[in-house]
Amino acid sequence: MKYDIRFKPKAVRDIESLPSRIQEALLGRNAELRSLWAQSNPDEKNIVAKQKEVNDLRARLQEMSVKHRLQARGVLTPEQQTQVQGYLSDTGNFGPGYGKRGGGRGMGMGP
């Protein structure tokens, strides 16, 4: 089934505004964590503390994502909400390519 959900430009801007500062901080903390692990004698206390920072940032990002998704649903018309619900149920809530799969053998999987 094809879904044609059209958003107003302001709604698109609101939906697409991502929490980039947290993403940048997460990238930085991950780099710092890799650096700590790369040391010849890694310090357990520093690694555990840095991993906690990474986990906290990931949790904040996930929470913001959930809130953002709920806000995005709030700007949809009832018809658009119905289309989104249909789309999510067809794709298993993960987007195109992750939904209901065919039972074929696929490339290189048969005689």
C-alpha positions in Angstrom: 0.0 0.0 0.0 1.3 3.5 -0.9 1.0 6.2 1.7 0.8 9.9 0.7 1.2 11.9 3.9 1.7 15.5 3.0 2.9 17.9 5.6 2.8 21.7 5.6 6.3 23.3 5.4 6.2 24.5 9.0 5.3 21.0 10.2 8.2 19.6 8.2 10.6 22.1 9.8 9.3 21.3 13.2 9.6 17.5 12.7 13.1 17.7 11.1 14.7 19.8 13.8 16.9 17.2 15.5 18.7 17.6 18.8 22.1 18.1 17.1 24.0 19.3 20.2 23.3 16.1 22.0 24.3 14.0 18.9 27.5 16.0 18.7 28.2 15.5 22.4 27.5 11.8 22.0 30.0 11.5 19.1 32.6 13.3 21.2 32.1 11.1 24.2 32.2 7.9 22.1 35.6 9.1 20.6 36.8 9.8 24.2 35.7 6.3 25.2 37.5 4.7 22.3 40.6 6.7 23.3 40.4 5.4 26.9 40.1 1.8 25.6 43.0 2.3 23.3 45.4 3.1 26.1 48.0 0.4 26.9 46.8 0.3 30.5 43.0 1.3 30.5 41.7 2.9 33.7 38.6 1.1 34.7 37.2 4.0 36.7 37.6 6.5 33.8 36.1 4.0 31.3 33.1 3.3 33.5 32.5 7.0 34.1 32.8 7.8 30.3 30.5 4.9 29.4 27.9 6.3 31.9 28.1 9.6 30.1 27.6 7.9 26.8 24.6 6.0 28.1 23.1 9.1 29.6 23.4 11.0 26.3 21.8 8.0 24.5 18.9 8.0 27.0 18.4 11.7 26.6 18.4 11.4 22.8 16.0 8.5 22.9 13.6 10.4 25.2 13.8 13.4 23.0 13.1 11.2 20.0 9.9 9.8 21.7 8.7 13.3 22.6 9.5 14.5 19.1 7.6 11.7 17.5 4.5 12.4 19.8 4.7 16.1 18.9 4.9 15.2 15.2 1.7 13.1 15.5 0.0 16.1 17.1 0.4 18.2 13.9 -1.2 15.5 11.7 -4.8 15.7 10.5 -7.0 12.7 11.5 -6.6 11.3 7.9 -2.8 11.6 8.1 -2.8 9.9 11.5 -4.8 7.0 10.1 -2.3 6.8 7.2 0.7 6.8 9.6 -0.9 4.0 11.7 -1.4 1.9 8.6 2.1 2.6 7.5 3.6 1.6 10.9 1.5 -1.6 11.1 2.6 -2.5 7.5 6.3 -1.9 8.2 6.4 -3.2 11.8 7.2 0.3 13.0 10.7 0.3 11.5 10.2 1.9 8.1 10.6 0.5 4.6 12.5 -2.7 4.3 11.8 -4.0 7.8 8.2 -5.0 7.5 6.6 -8.1 6.2 9.1 -10.1 4.3 8.6 -12.5 1.4 9.5 -16.2 1.7 11.7 -16.3 -1.4 15.2 -17.8 -1.5 17.0 -14.6 -2.3 20.2 -14.2 -4.3 22.6 -17.1 -4.2 20.4 -19.1 -1.8 19.1 -21.7 -4.2 20.2 -24.5 -6.6 
